[in-house]
Amino acid sequence: MASAHIDTLDGDYQALVESCGLIDRSDRGKLSLSGNGAIEFLNGQVTNELMGLRAGEGRYAAFLTPKGKMLGDLRILAVGAHPQEAPSELVLDTERVALQALFDMIRRFKVGYEVELHKRTLERGLLSLIGPEAAVIAAGERAGIDQLADAEHANVALEIDGIATLAVRTDVGVDLICDAADTERLAAALRARGATPIREQAAECLRIERGRPRYGIDLDDTVIPQEAGLNERAVSFTKGCYVGQETVARLYYKGKPNRHLRGLRLSAPGTTGDQLRLGDRPVGHLASTLVSPRLGPVALALVRREAEPGAIVEVGDNGTSAEVVELPLLPD
């Protein structure tokens, strides 16, 4: 199963790509919605289609200002005891920096709907298993894990060494949500099964290589989903109205984004916030950036469209340059 832990970033990264890394992400923002009107209400607030969502399924979406700018993104998990039936609860998982905006939006607009809002951030822990052996380690004796579909955001309730968890399929492994009081006991059980504790920086390496932006680092309230390459994952163009839809649809059907989320291959390590210049013209700023064990110095950035893939841009004021590349930096 997992190899012996090497106490370096390279060792953490090796665990992620060869076996299974474990990271505690309990500080992420977590809410839940219950009530017969929960899906209908939330469907009118977020960018993706939720009608018809059944227990065991999930969606990724953004929530926007009326002008189509992102207030945050979130994972929506339809949870219930009976798969393929209406869920009893929608679990909402978001970046901590976007939690207050999500909470305020729901509280403000849920009036008139049969829906109840519950705070879950401090009540529930979240552990991420990342790597090719993630499902094997989560499975243990395999009770329940066989019901977890391969689709991202699919979820199923199961027990791990007697600890009740919600297992959620991710693009790189399995997330496990449990009662906050059980988080350390669950982590210990996963370590005993072979999961290697890793640092956040190693998981960030994998995220950047895969071209997955994070709200609050790569994205903020100036960004329209299409600029961030989120249309395919997060936006439905066939659903009914939602906040910000007019701008998103107009850009998709008639416009061209002024910026695109791109990868950067740097000649030397950079710093988040460093200005990017194409010739004498500023075209963006570095967002997520670090040194990948496989690719060397890399970054994500929203860059103006004239800095097309293949262009060489100057980074900061220290003589560093970078090649603009399509995402993902490292294909699956």
Summary of the structure (lengths in Angstrom):
residues: 332
radius of gyration: 20.4
end to end distance: 21.5
largest distance: 61.3
contacts: 1149
relative contact order: 0.16
helix: 24%
strand: 33%
